Amino acid sequence: MKEQSQQLGFLSLVSIAAAGAIAGVFSSIGLATEQTGRSAWIAYLLAAFIGGFLRVIPVLIFSSMFRYKGGNYTMAAMTMGPLAGGIYALWWLPMFLSRGSSASALGQYLHSVFPGLSTQWTSAVLITVVFVINLFGVRAMAKLQQPLTAVTAGALLVFILFGLTKLQPGALAVSSPEYYSNGGLGVLLAVTLVIQPMSAPGLLCGFSWEAKNPRRSIPLAILAGSGLVALLFAGVSFVAANTLPVGEMAGKPMTYAAQSILPGGLFPVFLLLGPVLALCSSLNASMSTISAPVLGAIRNGWLPQGLGKNNRYGSPWIIYTAMWLICVVPLLLGVSLKTFVAYTVMTQRISGLLLLVVAFHLPGRFPKQWEASPWHLPRPVYYLLLVLSGLTEVGTLIASVAATSIPVFVGNLVLVGLLAAYAVYRDKTGKTQVEIRAEDFRGQPVM
């Protein structure tokens, strides 16, 4: 097995951090506008602060304390013990389903430009290309990621610039009650809709072992990626909500606004360089970021170790193949993944709450590393920020539950319980062999 160690530079890390979040802009703007009208951009900025800063504080600080392999699984296992790590990783498993919903949108965008193309097959081909590139290792993935993210960001900037020339009167009347079509509650509901994509840069911690100078570059890249996405999200949502009547844009995809804002010949180019490349970019980066905690758990026996086998390029080809199949098979069979993806919501929120509990223990568990971290905060400030982050997690969980049908809610509870029970079973039967790969600021192994 080829070791993938310290290959990724800062620009590669920023592009990976931004990729997962940028894709979310194309699916959430219409819904956010429906909830809060012209003030959708304010909701995006709030979501950027909550998701891109508050929720990633534990990751920022832990990544500045250690170089480690296994993403958030390792953070939980090192801080609160192996069982906490195992439960977190198993709760993370349903996230694999979320890639299927992103994949299904690829063909829909291409079909709108080239009606003769098959929606299913074009999606399947693009997903397969991304899958094959990832099989050649993290360096190949990163080489693709930088131009994908740069071109997508450029396409969004073009959309913003054209939109700024077509703003309606009152676009900047932020003090007007009419600016908030559903009042303060509408803004909060919009925040809950868009907060999840804004949390995606925090998954960059899965590359700590592969990054150059990770204790410095990972936290900075997370913040830089979050900042880039926040500016793009705010600009795009401001333009989309203030160039068309709110009633027209409400509930519509971003491409609806793009069609009226961009000149006719530029619109199909935007579709290809914006939504299509953004989704490809997200799928490319997420193969590694989403699989990191699961691979850490596999290495330690929480799942059968054979699932974590690497190929000659250091890529976990079995896990990647599973993600590829989850994307491609439902597409070709015409099966909708919406119901399945609903089962990722509760496990994401509950695993987020578990990470916050882990974060409360960091200063006491690793006092020397805590003090050596340039990102550590005065403890009262740190704990206050964690409480605020916890409130947002609980609020998002409540909003998700309120929007979920009773059968799906019960199914989520059963899934969470079964995954935790399986972790306990693996622990009790001695099938786990915990071996954490982590180094502190002195380069010394921690466990």
N, C-alpha and C positions, 0 to 999 in steps of 0.2 A: 504494500500500500504506500502510495506516495504521500508524504506529509505536505499539507498546504499550510505554510507558516509565513506570516508577515509579508504578504504579497500585495496588499491593497493600500494604495495611497489615499490622500485626503479627498481628492476630487472624485475618485471612484466611490468612496464611502458616502459622500454627499449625494451623489447621483442615486445610489441605492436607497439611502434614507428617504429621498424625495419621491421615489418612484411609486411606492404603494399608496401614498397620499394623493398624488396628482391624479391618479385614475379615478378617485372618488369624486372629483369635481364634476365629471360628466353625468353622474347619476343622481347627484343630490341637489343641484341648484334649483331645479323646478320645484322640488318638494319643499325646500327651504323658503322659496318665494311664496309658495302657497300658504305657508304658515305665518309669515311676517311681512310680506310685501317688499317695499323698496329697501327696507332695513336689513335685507338678507346678508349684506356684506358685514354688518355689525355682528350678526350671529356667527359668521365665519371667523371674525377676529377673536370673539370670545371663545369659540371652539378651539382656535389655535392656541390661545393662552392655556386653556384647560388641558386639551389633549396633547399639545406639543411642548408644554412646559410642566404643568402641575403633575400630570400622570407619568411623566418620564423622569421625575426627580430621583426616584430610587435607582433607576437604570443609569442615569448620569453619574451619580455618586459611586455606585458599585463599580461601574466601568472605569472610573478614575482611580479606584483602589486596587483593581486586579486586572490581569490579563487572563482570560479564561475561555474554556471551550464548553459549549452547551447552552449558551444564551440564558434565558431566565430560569431554566431548570437548575442550572448550576447555582445561581444566586439563591434560590429557595433551598436547595439541598445543603449548601455550605452554611447558611445562616440558621436554619431551623431544623436541619436534619434530613436524612435521606427520604423519609416517608413524605415529608412536605414537598420535596422536589418531585417525587414520583407522582403524587396526586396532581400537582400543577401540570406536569407534562401530559398526563392522561386527559386532564380537562382541556388541554390544548389540541388534542387530536381532531375534534370536529372542525377546527379551522381549515383542514384540508378541503372540506366541502365548499368553502367560500370561493376557492379558485375556480370551481366549475361555473359559478354564476358570472364571474368576470369573463371567462372564456366564451360563454354563449353570446355575449354582447359584441364580440369581434365581428362575426359574420353579419350581424344585423347592420352595423355601420358600413361595412363594405358593400353589402347588398343595396344600400341606399344610393351608393355612387355607381355601382355596376350591377344593375338589376338582373343581368344574366347569370351572375355568380350564385352558386348554391350557398346559402347561409351556413349550413352545417359543415360542408366540406371545406370552405375557406377558413372557418374557425379552426377546424381540426388540423389543417395544414400549417397554419401559423403557430398553433400551440405546439405542434410536433417539432417545428424549427427551433422554438425556444427550448423545448425539452432536450433536443439533441445538443444544442450549444452548452447547456448546463452539464451534460454528461462529460464535457471536456474540462471541467474543473472551474474553480472560482475565478481564475484569471481570465478565462474565456468569457465567462458571464459578465465580469466587470468591464471588459473591452467593449462588449455590446451595450452595456448599460449606459455608459457616459454619452454616446451620441444619441441614444433613444431619449434620454432625459433632456438633453440640450435641445433637440428638435421639438419635442413636445412643449417645453417651456417657451420656445420661440413662437410656436403656433398660438399659444395662449396669449402671449404678449401682442401678437398681431390682432387677435380678436379684441383685446382690451383697447388698443389704439384706435381701431376703426369704430368701436363702440363709443368711445369718448367724444367722437365728432357728431354723434346722433342722440345725445342725451335729451330727455324730455324736460320741460320746465319743472322746477321743484326737486330736481335730482339731489340737491345738496341741502334741502330743507329738513335737516335732521332733528330740529326742535319741534317740528309740526306733528301733532297727534296722528294725522293721516299718513305719516311716513311709516307708522307701525300699524299695519292693517288689523292685527289681532291683539294689539297692546303688548304689554310686557310678557304675558303668557305665550304669545305667538313667538317672540324672540327666543324664549327658553325652549319651546318645542323645536324651533329651528336648530338651536344649538345641539339638542340631543340627536337630531338627524345627521348632523355633519361632524360630530365630535370623533366618531370612530376612525374615519380616514386620517384625521389630524394626529391620532396616536401612533400611526404606523411607523414614523421614524424611530421610535423607541426600540423596534425590533432589530435595529442595526447592531445591538449588543451581541447578536448571534455571530458576528464577524470579528469579535475581539481577538480570537486566536490567529486570524488571518491578516489582521491589519498591521500596518507599520506604526510603531509608537502608539499602541492602542489606548493606553491610559490617558493620553492627551487627545488623540485624533478621534476616538469614538464619541466622547461627549461633545466635542466641538462640531463634528459632522452631524450629530443628531440635532443640535440647535440650528446649525446652518441649513439643514434640510427642512426643518420645521419652519424656519423663517422664510425660506424661498417659497414653500407651499402656501404659507399664510398670505404672503403678498399676492401670489397668483390667484388664490381662492378669493381674497377680498376684492381684487380688481375685476375678476371675471363675474363674480356675483353682483358687484355694483353695476357693471355694464348691463348684465342680463336683466336685472330688475328695474333699470331706469331708462332703457331705450324702447321698451315695449310697455303698453298698458299692463298693469299687474294682472288683470284678469286673463290676459292672453298668455302670459308666461307661467302662471301658476300651474304647477304639476307637470309642466312640459320639460323635455330634456334640453340640455344646453344647445344642442344642434338646432332647435327651433329658433332660438334667438340668433344663432350664427347665420342662419339662412336669410334673415331679414337685415342683418348688420353688414355682412360681407358681400362684396360684389359677386355676381353670379359665377364667374370663372374661378374665383378664389375659394368659394365654398367647398367644392369637392376636394380641393387640395387640403383645405383645413381639416376635413373629415379624416383624410388619410394620415396627415401629420399630427393631428390632435388626438381625437378619441382612439383611433386604431393603434397608433404608436404608444399612447399612454397605457392602453390595456396590455399590449405586448411587453412594455417596460415593466408594468406591475407584475405580470406573470413571471418574467425573467428574474426579477429580484426576489419575489416571494418564494420561489422554490427553495432558496437557501434560508431566508429569514424565518419562514413558517416551520421548516423542518428542523431547525437548530435545537429547540427544546426536546423534541421527540427523539432526535438522534442521541442527545445526551442521556435520555432515559433508556434508550436501547442499549447503549454501551454499559450501563449499570444494571441491566437485567430486568427493568420494569416491563419490558416487552422482549419477545424472543430476539436474541442477539444477531441471528442470521439476517434480520431485516435491515441491519445497519451496514451491510457489506459495502465496501468501496471498490470502484474499478481502478484501473491503472492510473487515472488522473486524479484520484482522491475524491471522486464524486460518489455519494451514496445512491447507487443506481437503482436499488430496489425501492427505496422511498420515493425517489423521483419518478420511477415508473408508475408507482401507485398514484401519485398526484396527476400524472399525465392521463392515466386511465379514468380517474375521477372527472377530469375535464372532457375527454374525448368520447368515451362510451355513451354517456347520457345525450351528448350532442347528436351523435350519429343515430341514436335510437329515438330521438325526438322527445326525450324525457325532461320535464322541467325540474330544476334543482331548487326552486324557490322554497318548497316545503322543507327540504332537507337543510337548507341554509338557515332556516328559522331555528334550527337546533344548535346553531353556533352562538346565538346571542347570549343565552344565560351562562354558558360555560366560559365565554370571554369575560363577562362581567364578574363572575364569581372568582375566576382565576386572577383577575385584576385586583379584587379585594384581598386575595391570599398574598399577592405580591406586596400590598401595602402593609399587611401584618409583618411580612418578612422585613420590610424597610424599617419598621419601628425598632427592630432588633439590631440593625446594622451597627450603630455607634457602640453599643455595649458588647456586641459579639466580636468586633474587630477594632478595638480602640486605637492601636498603633496605626493601622492602615487608614482609619478614619481621619486621624490627625494629619497624616501625611498627604491626604488627598487635597488638591488645590480647590476642589469643588465643595468641600464640607462646609456646612453652615453652623452658626450658633444653634445649639440643640433646641431651644424653645422655638426658634424660627423654623427649623427643620420639621419639628413635630406639628407645628401649626399648619405648614404647607401640606403635610401628609393628611391631616384631618380634612382640610379643604378638598384635597384630591379624593379622599374617601367619600365625602359628601357628593361629589360629582359622579363617582362610580355608583353609589346607591341610587342617586336620582336617575341616572341613565338606566339602571336595572329596573327601577319602578316603571319608568316610561316604556321600556321594552315589554315588560310584563303586561302593562295596560293595553298595549297594542297587539297582544298575542291572544289567539283563541285558547279556550280552556284545554282542548286536547293537546295542542302544541306545548302549552305551559306545563301540563302534567308530564308530557313526554320529556321535556327538558329536565324536570326534577328527577325523573327516573334515570335519565342518561347520566346526570351529575352523580347520583347515588351509586349507580352501577360502576362507573369509572373509578370512583373513590374506593368502592369495595374491592375492585380488582387490584388496585394498588396495595391495599391492606393485605389481600390474599398473597400477592407476590412477596411481600415483606415477611409475612408470617411463615411461609413455606421455605424461606431461605433461598429463593431463586434470584435474589438481587446480590450483586457484588459491586458495591459503590466504590468507584475510583474517580475522584474529581481531578480534572486537569486545570490548575490555576496557579498563577505566580503573583506575588505581591510587588510592591514598588521597588524592592531590592532584587527582584528577579528570582526569589526563593520560592520553591513549591510550598503551597499552603496546606494541602491535605494529601 
